[in-house]
Amino acid sequence: METIAYEILKQQGAGCMPSRVGYHWPPFISVAHLHLHAIAPEKELSIRPRILFQPGTRWFLTTKEVIAKIRNKRMISSL
């Protein structure tokens, strides 16, 4: 998903712009499925989206963080 998001940003002329790509994680989501946000240009985000889509927070995770959480959840549920 992340690879496709960056390809779309590139196709739309935003490949060189600072962007934010990540996922919201429960309970910080409004839909019950995994979806990726690809936002560019980053500098045009207003205050609320800057907070909601802030990398490195509990509520906006990178692809690597989501994969780790899914793997951890699978390991816990298999016990």
Contacts in CASP RR format, 6 or more apart in sequence:
PFRMAT RR
TARGET T0000
AUTHOR 0000-0000-0000
METHOD contacts of the structure
MODEL  1
METIAYEILKQQGAGCMPSRVGYHWPPFISVAHLHLHAIAPEKELSIRPR
ILFQPGTRWFLTTKEVIAKIRNKRMISSL
1 36 0 8 1.000
1 63 0 8 1.000
2 21 0 8 1.000
2 22 0 8 1.000
2 36 0 8 1.000
2 63 0 8 1.000
5 21 0 8 1.000
5 36 0 8 1.000
5 38 0 8 1.000
6 15 0 8 1.000
6 21 0 8 1.000
6 38 0 8 1.000
8 38 0 8 1.000
9 15 0 8 1.000
9 17 0 8 1.000
9 19 0 8 1.000
9 21 0 8 1.000
9 38 0 8 1.000
9 40 0 8 1.000
12 40 0 8 1.000
14 40 0 8 1.000
14 41 0 8 1.000
15 40 0 8 1.000
17 40 0 8 1.000
17 41 0 8 1.000
17 42 0 8 1.000
18 40 0 8 1.000
18 41 0 8 1.000
18 42 0 8 1.000
18 43 0 8 1.000
19 38 0 8 1.000
19 39 0 8 1.000
19 40 0 8 1.000
19 41 0 8 1.000
19 42 0 8 1.000
20 37 0 8 1.000
20 38 0 8 1.000
20 39 0 8 1.000
20 40 0 8 1.000
20 42 0 8 1.000
20 45 0 8 1.000
20 53 0 8 1.000
20 55 0 8 1.000
20 60 0 8 1.000
21 36 0 8 1.000
21 37 0 8 1.000
21 38 0 8 1.000
21 39 0 8 1.000
21 62 0 8 1.000
21 63 0 8 1.000
22 36 0 8 1.000
22 37 0 8 1.000
22 38 0 8 1.000
22 53 0 8 1.000
22 55 0 8 1.000
22 60 0 8 1.000
22 61 0 8 1.000
22 62 0 8 1.000
22 63 0 8 1.000
22 66 0 8 1.000
23 34 0 8 1.000
23 35 0 8 1.000
23 36 0 8 1.000
23 37 0 8 1.000
23 60 0 8 1.000
23 61 0 8 1.000
23 62 0 8 1.000
23 63 0 8 1.000
23 66 0 8 1.000
24 35 0 8 1.000
24 37 0 8 1.000
24 52 0 8 1.000
24 59 0 8 1.000
24 60 0 8 1.000
24 61 0 8 1.000
25 58 0 8 1.000
25 59 0 8 1.000
25 60 0 8 1.000
25 61 0 8 1.000
25 66 0 8 1.000
25 69 0 8 1.000
28 58 0 8 1.000
28 59 0 8 1.000
28 60 0 8 1.000
34 66 0 8 1.000
36 63 0 8 1.000
37 53 0 8 1.000
37 60 0 8 1.000
39 45 0 8 1.000
39 49 0 8 1.000
39 53 0 8 1.000
45 53 0 8 1.000
52 59 0 8 1.000
52 60 0 8 1.000
53 60 0 8 1.000
54 60 0 8 1.000
55 62 0 8 1.000
56 62 0 8 1.000
56 65 0 8 1.000
61 69 0 8 1.000
END
